[in-house]
Amino acid sequence: MKNLIRLMAAAAFVIMIATSFAFTEFKNGPVILVITVEVKNYDDWKKNFDAGAPVREKAGIKLLSVCTDMQNPNKVI
């Protein structure tokens, strides 16, 4: 249980840091962000995600790919 709590705390910290840097331009090049999340229904999630494309583009976020886990199609990478 302690390991799970530590893992969750570390994940929350990484997400917080990654989010703050996702919109920051660095001198040395682009920022690459990989996010993994489990959703209730991939098809519903994908429709909403695609609808957000104009917002991401306006913010300068370039999407390279969206993948799913082979064993769990609701786990989005």
C-alpha positions as CSV (number, residue, x, y, z in Angstrom):
1,M,0.0,0.0,0.0
2,K,2.9,2.4,0.8
3,N,4.4,1.7,-2.6
4,L,1.1,2.5,-4.3
5,I,0.8,5.8,-2.4
6,R,4.4,6.7,-3.3
7,L,3.7,5.8,-6.9
8,M,0.6,7.9,-7.1
9,A,2.3,10.9,-5.4
10,A,5.2,10.6,-7.9
11,A,2.7,10.4,-10.8
12,A,0.8,13.4,-9.6
13,F,4.1,15.4,-9.3
14,V,5.2,14.4,-12.8
15,I,1.8,15.4,-14.2
16,M,2.0,18.7,-12.4
17,I,5.5,19.5,-13.7
18,A,4.7,18.2,-17.2
19,T,1.6,20.3,-17.4
20,S,3.5,23.5,-16.4
21,F,6.2,22.8,-19.0
22,A,3.8,21.7,-21.8
23,F,3.2,25.3,-22.8
24,T,6.7,26.6,-22.2
25,E,9.1,27.2,-25.1
26,F,12.6,26.1,-24.4
27,K,15.8,27.4,-26.2
28,N,17.0,23.8,-26.8
29,G,14.0,22.7,-28.8
30,P,10.4,21.4,-28.4
31,V,8.9,19.8,-25.3
32,I,7.7,16.2,-25.8
33,L,4.9,15.1,-23.4
34,V,3.6,11.5,-23.2
35,I,0.4,11.0,-21.2
36,T,-1.3,7.7,-20.3
37,V,-4.9,7.7,-19.0
38,E,-7.6,5.2,-18.6
39,V,-11.0,6.3,-19.9
40,K,-14.5,4.9,-19.5
41,N,-15.2,4.5,-23.2
42,Y,-12.5,5.1,-25.8
43,D,-14.9,6.0,-28.6
44,D,-16.7,8.7,-26.6
45,W,-13.3,10.0,-25.3
46,K,-11.9,10.1,-28.9
47,K,-14.9,12.2,-30.2
48,N,-14.4,14.7,-27.5
49,F,-10.6,14.7,-27.9
50,D,-10.9,15.3,-31.6
51,A,-13.3,18.2,-31.0
52,G,-10.6,19.9,-28.9
53,A,-8.1,20.0,-31.9
54,P,-8.7,23.7,-32.6
55,V,-7.9,24.6,-29.0
56,R,-4.7,22.5,-29.1
57,E,-3.6,24.0,-32.4
58,K,-4.2,27.6,-31.2
59,A,-2.0,26.8,-28.2
60,G,0.7,25.5,-30.4
61,I,0.3,21.9,-29.3
62,K,1.1,19.4,-32.0
63,L,-0.3,15.9,-31.7
64,L,1.8,13.1,-33.1
65,S,-0.4,10.1,-32.3
66,V,-3.0,8.7,-30.0
67,C,-2.6,5.0,-29.2
68,T,-4.4,2.4,-27.0
69,D,-3.2,-0.5,-25.0
70,M,-3.6,-3.8,-26.8
71,Q,-5.1,-5.5,-23.8
72,N,-7.2,-2.6,-22.6
73,P,-8.6,-0.4,-25.4
74,N,-9.8,2.2,-22.8
75,K,-6.2,2.9,-21.8
76,V,-5.1,5.8,-24.0
77,I,-1.4,6.7,-24.6
